[in-house]
Amino acid sequence: MDLTLLTMFIVTFTSILILPGPNAAFSVAQSLKYGPLNSIFIPLGFMAATGVHAVFVLSGLGIAIQKTTYILVILKWTGVLYLLFLAYKSFTSKPSSHELLFQSISKFKMFKSALFVSLTNPKALLASFMVYPLFIKQDQSFLPQAAILTASAMGISFTVYGLYGVIASVFKDKVTSTGAVHKLVSGLYIGAAGVLATK
């Protein structure tokens, strides 16, 4: 694949992902709740979702989804309801005085949550529809180009959302109680749901 074209793709895709949205808010919330190292499975979940989106778009399956807009609407509102459910759970949880600031959670559950949030985010899928076709050259073999773009996008996704988690860890020292963490996390989930609802 042409190196200049690949560089342009990396810059474009990074610019899209780095804009704050539901995925970023979810990543920050999980990092505050579980700690930056424990929440490494969040960017892994987003990375996997990026791969799924790429496969949908590059395989042609995405065209069918794009034509049936009600599927995107169902996905969006499923994601909104899920984020509001997480907000409610976080807001109503009653931390004990002995509770650790960073709680524990199953790594697979963390991975699944991020995957679900990203797959129900129509912004991510629509961005994939717009970006991938622009960087496929018709005079070159399709599969190697598709593989390189997919791998690059997955790497970008992991890096961007991993950095959001690391940046969130800067605020951990400013939060003095687990109750405050729960309220802040709940607010982030509500914000993510609000952003998703407007897409």
C-alpha positions, 0 to 999 in steps of 0.5 A, a space after each residue: 500500500 502507498 505510504 503517503 496514502 496510509 499516512 493520510 488515513 492514519 491522520 484522518 482516522 486519528 482525527 475522527 477518533 480523538 474527538 470526544 464522544 460516547 466512547 471517550 466518555 466511557 473510557 474515562 469513566 471506566 478508568 476512574 472507576 477501575 483504575 488505568 491499568 485494570 481498565 486496559 481491556 476497555 481500549 481492547 474492546 474498542 479496538 475489537 469493535 473497530 475491527 468489526 466495523 472495518 470488516 462490515 464496511 470493507 466486506 460490503 455487508 455495511 451497505 445492507 446496514 446503511 440501507 436499512 436505517 432502522 437498524 442503526 436507530 435500534 443500535 443507537 437507542 440500545 446503546 443509550 439505554 445501556 449507558 443510562 443503566 450503567 449511570 443508574 447503577 453507579 449513582 445508586 451504588 453504596 460504597 462502604 468505608 472499607 471499599 477500595 477506590 479502584 474496584 475490581 471487575 471481570 476483564 471479559 466483562 470490561 472488554 464486552 462492555 466497551 465492545 457493546 458501547 462501540 458497536 451501538 455507536 452509529 457515529 463509529 460505523 458511519 465514520 467507517 463508511 465515510 473513511 475506508 472507501 476513500 483510501 482504497 485504490 482501485 488499481 491495487 489488490 483489495 485484500 492487502 489494502 483492506 488488511 493494512 487499513 483495518 490493522 492501522 485503524 485497530 491500532 489507532 483505536 487502542 492508542 486513542 482510548 488507552 490515552 483517554 484512560 491514562 489522562 483520566 488517571 491524572 484526576 484520581 488524586 483529586 477524588 477524595 472518596 469512592 462516593 464522589 467517584 461513583 457520582 462522577 462516573 454516573 455523570 460521564 455515563 449520562 453525558 455519553 448517553 446524551 451524546 449518543 442520543 443526538 447522533 
